[in-house]
Amino acid sequence: MNASARTSVIIIDDHPLFRKGVADLIGMEPALHLKGEAADGESGIRLAQDPDPDLILLDLNMKGMGGERPGPAINKIRRFNRRSS
């Protein structure tokens, strides 16, 4: 399978052991490509901007950015990226 046909994934979670386990599982699946990991909301938002991943695994209970959840900010970025392309 070529790289362009693979689904790109980023992991945003504040638990390092969880990120490692998921990254290992993604590495075992030829159809998936891990583009990056983030341990907090602010880093996750930056990671979601570039490169634009196909899939974001986000810890919904993780707080970041002064107590706000990163999910809404990431959704705005992804909508903007899609309109710009």
SULJOCOR-V623022 format. One record per residue. N is the residue number from 1. RES is the residue in three letters. PHI is phi in whole degrees, -180 to 180 (none if undefined). Layout:
# SULJOCOR-V623022
N/RES/PHI + N/RES/PHI
This chain:
# SULJOCOR-V623022
1/MET/none + 2/ASN/-83 + 3/ALA/-62 + 4/SER/-71 + 5/ALA/-89 + 6/ARG/-84 + 7/THR/-86 + 8/SER/-86 + 9/VAL/-132 + 10/ILE/-123 + 11/ILE/-116 + 12/ILE/-124 + 13/ASP/-157 + 14/ASP/-88 + 15/HIS/-105 + 16/PRO/-60 + 17/LEU/-66 + 18/PHE/-64 + 19/ARG/-58 + 20/LYS/-62 + 21/GLY/-62 + 22/VAL/-67 + 23/ALA/-60 + 24/ASP/-63 + 25/LEU/-65 + 26/ILE/-62 + 27/GLY/-63 + 28/MET/-87 + 29/GLU/-106 + 30/PRO/-61 + 31/ALA/-80 + 32/LEU/-115 + 33/HIS/-136 + 34/LEU/-79 + 35/LYS/-90 + 36/GLY/169 + 37/GLU/-135 + 38/ALA/-139 + 39/ALA/-101 + 40/ASP/-151 + 41/GLY/-63 + 42/GLU/-64 + 43/SER/-65 + 44/GLY/-63 + 45/ILE/-64 + 46/ARG/-62 + 47/LEU/-66 + 48/ALA/-71 + 49/GLN/-76 + 50/ASP/-150 + 51/PRO/-80 + 52/ASP/-74 + 53/PRO/-77 + 54/ASP/-76 + 55/LEU/-140 + 56/ILE/-119 + 57/LEU/-95 + 58/LEU/-119 + 59/ASP/-70 + 60/LEU/-71 + 61/ASN/-93 + 62/MET/-77 + 63/LYS/-103 + 64/GLY/-169 + 65/MET/56 + 66/GLY/71 + 67/GLY/94 + 68/GLU/-83 + 69/ARG/-83 + 70/PRO/-75 + 71/GLY/-53 + 72/PRO/-60 + 73/ALA/-66 + 74/ILE/-65 + 75/ASN/-59 + 76/LYS/-63 + 77/ILE/-61 + 78/ARG/-66 + 79/ARG/-65 + 80/PHE/-63 + 81/ASN/-60 + 82/ARG/-70 + 83/ARG/-70 + 84/SER/-77 + 85/SER/-93
